[in-house]
Amino acid sequence: MGIQAWTWWIVAATFLLYIAIAIWSRVRTTAGFYVAGQGVPAIANGMATGADWMSAASFISMAGLISFMGYDGSIYLMGWTGGYVLLALLLAPYLRKYGRFTVPEFVGDRYYSQLARVVAVLCAVAVSFIYVAGQMRGVGIVFSRFLQLPIDLGVVVGGGLVLVYALLGGMRGITYTQVAQYCVLIVAYLIPAVAISMKMTGQPVPQLGFGSQIIEGPNAGVYLLQALDQIHRDLGLPEYTGAFVAGKKSMIDILAITMALMVGTAGLPHVLIRFYTVPSARLARWSALWALLFIALLYTTAPAVAAFARVNLIQTLHGTPHAEAPGWFRNWEATGLIEFEDRDGDGLMRISGDPEKHELEIDRDIMVLANPEIAQLPAWVVALVAAGGLAAALSTAAGLLLVISSSVSHDLFKSILKPDMSEARELAIARVSAAGAVLVAIWFGIHPPDYVASVVAYAFGLAAASFFPVLVLGVFSKRATREGAIAGMLTGIVFTGAYIIWFKSEAGRPEDWWLGISPEGIGTVGMLLNFAVTLGISRFTPPPPEHVQALIEEIRLPGR
């Protein structure tokens, strides 16, 4: 069978599995819909958290970004992985001990204010919609290449599938679907990585292959990273392993982006809500540990995948006549994600650091998906990677849509607008909200603002600037007040959002970045502003009531 036939079979089988799990785990209570009845085992929750967090950005886009950015791409590895350490130490067990349904609910109770809760809802919805745009875009890319569907139609199909299992199973259905999706995505990521590592370096472990010598081709006998550096120098590109050199990011931007990704991880509502699903605070800590283990399997493999893909791509395409381009190139060219412009009229495809000589524009989001084809692996491996990409994107999209749904139904309708509504009515509103959120997510997927990983980085920056300070202060400071929290959240998210919008518009220019900090890293500044405003205003406003200070003491006590 060919790649398309294999892809149809494997994708269809995985989709049927997800729907079957949703039917098996369907819920009829709000506790089941929002937090899976708080009965998910730690190892299952860790696996589901890994799938929830290792989105299309991790599976599809991260290795592609590292492949093009080289050393600078380490910001994604350090930021996203380091964020889980902060999450496990600073937030996860305390929020679980608090024991409610949503992050805005904690903000509202801790800061004794419905207005604070509404602001938290708005922040959660904004962050979630930005994040989900990247996931839906990833779904569209996979469908367009491997199932020969237009990208826009692929986004619609993926959104429809998420809607089915989100509506049926709520958090319970999403959790166990994500367990299955993690298994699919990690197998799909590791099999081609191992095969390509064996083929290029003779090492079956990609992490070891990353530091080994190439055993075939024009660079045989040369260490992989040395070969990449030399290839880049020959093409007039910055060295792959070069740091803080011309053509690469500055030190302050690297620091800012890494910090934004770290604290953004610890402030993402769809990740935080996962720790409400386990039976106790102790198991919340174990969930974070399991999640780190499952995430590490992919994240320690990604740099090797990026390097393998970069070498194969350049050796396969640079200097090749366009008329003789390999089949995989033609397939991706048909999607519009690879473009060739013959600047000198000789028909040869060239990759160059000189913009006047560079003739190939390659969407970074295709690198992981195209890598097995470039390496000439069997068709079923290529199809498996496509299914893994879909699993990564859909698992995160489902978690984000549930955050939006619960924010609307529980934090707005049940808690503020209609506090006397029945549980059945609240559940109905939650499902309607999820359906509406899917429609908006589909629109964002069709009209994304940037590459998948870049879009996700914006969401992390917004989460860092809005949620992280008020959550940390909410747990560790009895003096932080509602006035300070409301002002801090608004300051952080408005500043960060305005900066991103301005510099991603045609009017914004990179040379005007404040202190050289890019839109992907400005969330760090937004976070510092949030801390400063929250603490500053709290000093000049009345302290929280006694019952709030007692709540803080209670959730900080060690407990099971």
C-alpha positions in Angstrom: 0.0 0.0 0.0 1.0 3.6 -0.6 1.4 6.4 2.0 -2.1 7.7 1.5 -3.7 4.3 1.9 -1.7 3.5 5.0 -2.6 6.9 6.5 -6.3 6.4 5.9 -6.2 3.0 7.7 -4.1 4.1 10.6 -5.9 7.4 11.1 -9.3 5.8 10.8 -8.3 3.1 13.4 -7.1 5.7 15.9 -10.2 7.9 15.4 -12.5 4.9 16.0 -10.5 4.2 19.2 -10.9 7.7 20.4 -14.7 7.7 19.8 -15.1 4.3 21.4 -13.3 5.6 24.5 -15.6 8.7 24.6 -18.7 6.5 24.4 -17.4 4.2 27.1 -16.5 7.1 29.4 -19.5 9.4 28.8 -20.6 11.4 31.8 -23.9 12.7 33.2 -22.6 14.9 36.1 -20.8 18.2 36.2 -18.0 16.6 38.4 -17.4 14.0 35.7 -17.5 16.6 32.9 -15.2 19.1 34.6 -12.7 17.0 36.6 -13.4 13.4 35.7 -15.0 12.8 39.2 -11.5 13.3 40.7 -10.8 9.6 40.4 -8.0 9.4 37.7 -5.0 7.4 38.8 -1.7 9.3 39.0 0.1 7.4 36.2 -2.9 7.8 33.8 -3.2 11.4 34.7 0.6 11.8 34.0 0.2 10.2 30.6 -2.9 12.3 29.8 -1.1 15.4 31.0 1.8 14.6 28.7 -0.6 14.3 25.8 -2.5 17.4 26.8 0.7 19.4 27.0 2.8 17.9 24.2 0.6 19.5 21.6 1.1 20.0 17.8 3.8 22.5 18.8 5.8 19.7 20.5 5.2 16.9 18.0 5.0 18.7 14.7 6.7 22.1 15.1 9.3 22.0 17.9 11.9 19.8 16.1 11.2 21.8 12.9 12.0 25.0 14.7 15.2 23.5 16.2 16.1 22.3 12.8 16.0 25.8 11.4 17.2 27.7 14.5 19.9 25.4 15.8 21.1 26.3 19.3 18.4 29.0 19.6 15.7 26.3 19.4 16.9 25.1 22.9 14.6 27.7 24.3 11.6 25.5 23.7 13.3 22.5 25.3 14.4 24.4 28.4 11.3 26.5 28.7 8.6 23.9 28.2 10.3 21.2 30.3 11.5 23.5 33.1 8.0 24.8 33.4 6.9 21.5 34.7 9.3 21.7 37.6 7.8 25.0 38.6 4.3 23.5 38.2 5.1 20.5 40.4 6.8 22.6 43.1 4.7 25.7 43.2 1.2 25.0 42.1 -0.1 21.5 41.3 -0.4 20.0 44.9 -1.9 23.2 46.3 -4.5 23.7 43.7 -5.5 20.1 44.0 -5.8 20.4 47.8 -8.1 23.4 47.2 -10.3 20.9 45.4 -12.7 22.8 43.2 -13.3 22.6 39.4 -11.4 25.5 37.6 -8.6 28.0 37.9 -10.9 31.0 37.8 -12.8 29.5 40.7 -9.6 29.4 42.7 -8.9 33.0 41.7 -12.4 34.2 42.6 -12.4 32.5 46.1 -8.8 33.3 47.0 -9.2 37.0 46.0 -12.7 37.1 47.4 -14.1 38.8 44.3 -16.4 37.9 41.5 -14.8 40.5 39.4 -11.4 38.8 39.9 -13.1 35.6 38.7 -14.5 37.2 35.6 -11.1 38.7 34.7 -9.6 35.2 35.2 -12.3 33.7 32.9 -11.4 36.3 30.2 -7.7 35.5 30.5 -8.4 31.8 30.4 -10.5 32.1 27.3 -8.0 34.4 25.5 -5.1 32.1 26.3 -7.0 29.0 25.3 -8.2 30.3 22.0 -4.7 31.5 21.0 -3.3 28.1 22.0 -6.0 26.1 20.2 -5.2 28.0 16.9 -1.9 26.3 16.7 -3.4 22.8 17.3 -6.1 23.2 14.7 -3.5 24.5 12.2 -1.4 21.3 12.9 -4.4 19.2 12.2 -5.0 20.9 8.9 -1.3 20.5 7.8 -1.5 16.7 8.4 -4.8 16.3 6.6 -3.6 18.4 3.6 -0.5 16.3 3.0 -1.4 12.8 3.9 -5.1 12.6 3.2 -5.1 15.0 0.2 -7.7 17.3 1.8 -7.4 21.1 1.7 -6.0 22.5 5.0 -9.2 24.3 5.8 -11.3 21.1 5.4 -8.8 19.2 7.5 -9.2 21.7 10.3 -13.0 21.3 10.1 -12.7 17.4 10.3 -10.4 17.6 13.3 -12.6 20.0 15.1 -15.6 17.8 14.5 -13.8 14.8 16.1 -12.8 16.8 19.1 -16.4 18.0 19.6 -17.6 14.4 19.6 -15.5 13.1 22.4 -15.5 16.3 24.4 -19.3 16.5 24.4 -19.8 12.8 25.3 -17.1 12.3 27.9 -16.1 15.7 29.2 -12.9 15.6 31.2 -13.3 11.9 31.9 -13.6 11.1 28.2 -10.8 13.5 27.3 -8.5 12.0 30.0 -8.7 8.5 28.8 -8.7 9.5 25.2 -5.5 11.4 25.9 -4.0 8.3 27.4 -4.5 6.5 24.1 -3.3 9.6 22.2 -0.1 9.7 24.2 0.6 6.1 23.3 0.0 6.8 19.6 2.1 10.0 19.5 5.1 8.7 21.4 5.3 5.5 19.3 4.9 7.5 16.1 7.7 9.9 17.2 10.2 7.3 18.4 9.9 4.7 15.6 11.1 7.0 12.8 13.7 8.6 15.1 15.2 5.2 15.9 15.2 4.2 12.3 16.8 7.4 11.0 19.4 7.3 13.8 20.3 3.8 12.8 20.5 4.7 9.2 22.6 7.9 9.6 24.8 7.0 12.7 24.4 3.3 13.4 23.1 4.2 16.8 19.6 2.8 17.7 19.2 5.4 20.5 18.5 8.8 18.9 20.0 10.7 21.9 23.3 8.9 21.3 23.1 9.3 17.6 22.8 13.0 18.1 26.5 13.0 19.3 27.8 10.3 17.0 29.5 10.2 13.6 27.6 10.0 10.3 28.2 6.6 8.6 27.0 7.4 5.1 26.9 10.1 2.5 29.3 13.0 1.8 29.9 13.6 5.5 30.6 10.0 6.5 33.1 9.9 9.4 32.2 13.4 10.6 30.3 14.0 13.9 26.7 15.0 13.2 26.9 18.5 14.7 30.3 19.2 13.2 28.8 18.3 9.8 25.9 20.6 10.3 28.1 23.5 11.3 30.2 23.0 8.2 27.1 22.7 6.0 25.8 26.0 7.4 29.1 27.8 6.9 29.3 26.6 3.3 25.8 28.0 2.7 26.5 31.3 4.4 24.2 30.5 7.3 25.0 31.0 11.0 26.6 27.9 12.6 24.0 25.4 13.8 25.5 25.2 17.3 26.4 28.9 17.4 25.1 31.0 20.2 24.5 34.8 20.3 26.1 35.3 16.9 25.0 37.4 13.9 21.8 36.1 12.5 20.7 34.5 15.8 18.8 35.6 18.8 20.4 37.8 21.4 21.1 36.6 25.0 18.3 38.7 26.5 15.8 37.4 24.0 16.8 33.8 24.7 16.4 34.5 28.4 13.1 36.2 28.0 11.6 33.5 25.8 12.8 30.7 28.0 11.4 32.3 31.1 8.1 33.1 29.4 7.7 29.5 28.3 8.6 28.2 31.8 6.3 30.3 33.8 3.6 30.1 31.1 3.6 26.3 31.5 2.9 26.8 35.2 0.1 29.2 34.4 -1.7 27.4 31.6 -5.3 26.7 32.7 -5.7 23.5 30.6 -2.6 22.0 32.3 -3.5 23.2 35.8 -7.0 21.7 35.5 -5.5 18.2 35.0 -4.3 18.2 38.6 -7.9 18.6 39.8 -8.7 15.2 38.4 -6.7 13.0 40.8 -8.0 11.9 44.2 -5.4 13.8 46.4 -2.7 16.4 46.6 -0.1 13.6 47.0 -1.2 12.0 43.8 -1.1 15.4 42.1 2.7 15.5 42.9 3.0 12.0 41.5 1.1 13.0 38.4 3.6 15.8 37.7 6.5 13.3 38.1 4.9 10.9 35.7 4.1 13.7 33.3 7.8 14.8 33.3 8.9 11.2 32.6 6.5 10.8 29.6 7.4 14.3 28.3 11.1 13.5 28.5 10.8 10.6 26.1 9.9 13.1 23.3 11.8 16.1 24.4 15.2 14.4 24.7 14.6 12.9 21.2 13.6 16.2 19.5 17.1 17.7 19.1 18.3 14.5 17.4 15.2 14.5 15.0 15.9 18.1 14.2 19.5 17.5 13.3 18.8 14.4 11.3 16.1 16.3 9.3 18.3 19.3 8.7 21.2 17.2 7.2 18.8 15.1 5.1 16.9 18.1 3.8 20.0 20.1 2.7 21.8 17.1 1.2 18.6 16.1 -0.7 17.6 19.5 -2.1 20.5 21.9 -2.3 21.8 22.0 -5.8 19.2 19.6 -7.2 17.4 20.5 -10.4 13.8 21.4 -9.6 12.7 19.2 -12.5 14.3 16.2 -10.7 13.0 16.9 -7.2 12.1 13.8 -5.2 8.5 12.7 -4.9 8.2 13.9 -1.3 9.1 17.4 -2.4 6.4 17.4 -5.0 3.8 16.2 -2.5 4.6 19.0 -0.1 5.0 21.5 -2.8 1.4 20.8 -3.8 0.2 21.8 -0.3 1.9 25.2 -0.7 4.1 24.6 2.3 7.3 24.4 0.2 7.9 27.0 -2.5 10.7 27.3 -5.1 11.6 30.6 -6.8 14.3 30.2 -9.5 16.0 33.6 -8.9 19.0 32.9 -11.3 17.1 30.9 -13.9 19.4 27.8 -13.8 16.6 25.5 -12.5 18.7 24.5 -9.5 17.3 24.7 -6.0 19.5 26.6 -3.6 19.5 27.2 0.2 21.6 30.2 1.2 22.2 32.7 3.9 22.1 35.4 1.3 18.4 36.4 0.7 19.2 37.2 -3.0 20.4 33.7 -3.6 18.0 31.8 -1.4 15.4 30.0 -3.5 13.5 27.6 -1.2 10.9 28.6 1.3 10.1 25.7 3.6 7.4 25.8 6.3 9.1 24.7 9.5 6.0 22.9 10.6 6.5 20.2 7.9 9.9 19.0 9.1 8.9 16.2 11.4 6.1 15.0 9.1 8.4 15.0 6.1 11.4 13.5 7.8 10.4 9.8 7.3 9.8 10.5 3.6 13.1 12.3 3.2 14.9 9.4 4.9 13.0 7.0 2.6 11.4 5.0 5.4 8.5 2.6 4.7 5.0 4.0 3.9 3.5 2.7 7.1 6.0 4.6 9.2 5.2 7.8 7.4 1.5 7.2 8.0 2.1 6.5 11.7 3.8 9.8 12.0 0.7 11.5 10.5 -1.5 9.7 13.1 0.9 10.8 15.9 0.7 14.4 14.7 -3.1 14.3 14.8 -3.1 12.7 18.2 -0.9 15.4 19.6 -2.9 18.2 18.2 -6.3 16.8 19.0 -5.4 15.9 22.6 -4.4 19.4 23.5 -7.3 21.0 21.5 -9.7 18.9 23.6 -8.2 20.1 26.9 -8.3 23.7 25.8 -11.9 23.5 24.6 -12.9 22.0 28.0 -11.3 25.0 29.8 -13.3 27.4 27.6 -16.5 25.4 28.2 -16.0 25.2 32.0 -15.1 28.9 32.2 -18.4 29.8 30.5 -20.7 27.3 32.1 -19.3 27.0 35.6 -17.5 30.3 36.3 -19.9 32.7 34.5 -23.4 31.0 34.4 -23.4 28.8 37.5 -21.4 31.1 39.8 -22.4 34.6 38.7 -25.4 34.8 36.3 -27.6 31.8 37.3 -26.4 30.4 40.7 -29.6 28.5 41.2 -29.5 26.5 38.0 -29.7 22.7 38.1 -26.8 20.4 37.5 -28.4 19.2 34.3 -28.8 22.7 33.0 -25.2 23.5 33.8 -24.1 20.4 32.0 -26.2 21.4 28.9 -24.6 24.9 28.9 -21.1 23.3 29.2 -21.8 21.2 26.1 -23.2 24.1 24.1 -20.2 26.2 25.1 -17.9 23.5 23.9 -19.7 23.4 20.6 -19.3 27.1 20.2 -15.7 27.0 21.2 -15.0 24.4 18.5 -16.4 26.7 15.8 -14.2 29.6 17.0 -11.2 27.2 17.2 -11.9 26.1 13.6 -11.8 29.7 12.4 -8.5 30.3 14.3 -7.1 27.1 12.7 -8.0 28.4 9.2 -6.6 31.8 9.9 -3.5 31.2 12.2 -1.2 34.2 13.0 2.1 32.3 12.7 3.9 29.0 12.8 2.3 26.4 15.1 5.1 26.7 17.8 5.2 30.5 17.5 1.4 30.7 18.1 1.7 28.4 21.1 4.6 30.6 22.4 2.3 33.6 22.3 -0.2 31.6 24.4 2.5 30.8 27.0 3.5 34.4 27.2 -0.1 35.5 27.8 -0.5 32.8 30.5 2.8 33.9 32.1 1.7 37.5 32.2 -1.8 36.9 33.5 -2.1 33.8 35.6 1.3 32.8 37.0 1.8 35.8 39.4 -1.7 35.7 40.9 -1.6 31.9 41.4 1.8 31.9 43.1 0.9 34.9 45.3 -2.5 33.3 45.9 -0.8 30.3 47.5 2.3 31.9 49.1 1.3 35.4 50.1 -1.5 36.2 52.6 -1.1 39.9 51.9 -2.1 39.9 48.2 -5.5 41.5 47.7 -8.3 41.4 45.2 -7.5 45.0 44.0 -3.9 44.0 43.4 -4.8 40.7 41.6 -7.3 42.3 39.3 -5.0 45.2 38.3 -2.1 42.8 37.9 -3.9 40.4 35.6 -5.2 43.2 33.4 -1.9 44.9 33.3 0.0 41.8 32.4 -2.3 40.4 29.7 -3.1 43.8 28.1 0.6 44.8 27.9 1.6 41.4 26.5 -1.3 41.1 24.1 -0.8 44.6 22.8 3.0 44.1 22.3 2.4 40.8 20.4 -0.3 42.3 18.2 1.7 45.4 17.3 4.9 43.6 16.4 3.1 40.8 14.5 1.4 43.5 12.4 2.9 45.1 9.4 3.7 48.3 11.4 5.9 46.5 13.9 9.6 46.1 13.1 12.1 43.8 14.9 14.6 46.6 15.2 12.1 48.4 17.5 11.7 45.5 19.9 11.9 46.8 23.5 15.4 45.8 24.8 15.6 43.4 21.8 12.8 41.2 23.3 10.7 39.4 20.6 6.9 38.9 20.9 7.5 35.3 21.9 9.5 36.5 25.0 7.5 39.6 26.0 5.4 37.5 28.4 8.3 37.6 30.8 8.1 41.4 31.0 4.3 41.1 31.4 4.8 38.7 34.2 7.1 41.1 36.1 4.7 43.9 35.6 1.9 41.7 37.0 4.0 40.9 40.1 4.9 44.6 40.6 1.3 45.9 40.2 -0.2 43.1 42.3 2.3 43.6 45.2 2.3 47.4 44.9 -1.4 47.8 45.0 -1.8 45.2 47.7 0.4 47.2 50.0 -2.0 50.2 49.9 -5.3 48.3 50.1 -6.9 46.5 53.1 -5.6 42.9 53.7 -7.7 39.9 52.8 -10.4 38.8 55.2 -9.7 36.3 58.0 -11.4 33.4 56.2 -9.2 33.9 53.1 -6.1 33.9 55.1 -7.3 30.8 56.8 -7.8 29.2 53.4 -4.3 30.0 52.4 -2.9 28.4 55.6 -5.0 25.3 54.9 -4.0 24.7 51.4 -0.3 25.2 52.3 -0.3 22.5 55.0 1.1 19.2 53.9 -1.7 16.8 53.1 -2.6 13.6 51.3 
